Amino acid sequence: MPISAVQHAGLTKGQRKEWRRKGYATAILYGNGVEPKQLLVPVREVIHSIVEQGGKQKAVLEIADGSGQPLKVQVKEIQRHLTTQEPIHFDFYVLN
């Protein structure tokens, strides 16, 4: 089942904090032949999918950003908050 993402065109620091309180993290989606997209993704769904598939190195996720077919992506990096260790940003690489 694809993870639903929300596209955004840039957020202020306050807006990012508000989205984090709601359970979302920022993300970037990039790859060959794909225009980079800034997204907001639900943290629990992403982490659950990664853990279910055996970790970040093996996980292949489906991201639905509302622009057609869901894209198969691999997690390249997870940035975490310095003190809470909560994920605050994901880098997704689109697979061919």
Stockholm file with secondary structure:
# STOCKHOLM 1.0

chainA/1-96         MPISAVQHAGLTKGQRKEWRRKGYATAILYGNGVEPKQLLVPVREVIHSIVEQGGKQKAVLEIADGSGQPLKVQVKEIQRHLTTQEPIHFDFYVLN
#=GR chainA/1-96 SS CCEECEECSCCCHHHHHHHHHTTEEEEEEEETTEEEEEEEEEHHHHHHHHHHTTSTTTCEEEEECSSSSCEEEEEEEEEECTTTCCEEEEEEEECC
#=GC SS_cons        CCEECEECSCCCHHHHHHHHHTTEEEEEEEETTEEEEEEEEEHHHHHHHHHHTTSTTTCEEEEECSSSSCEEEEEEEEEECTTTCCEEEEEEEECC
//
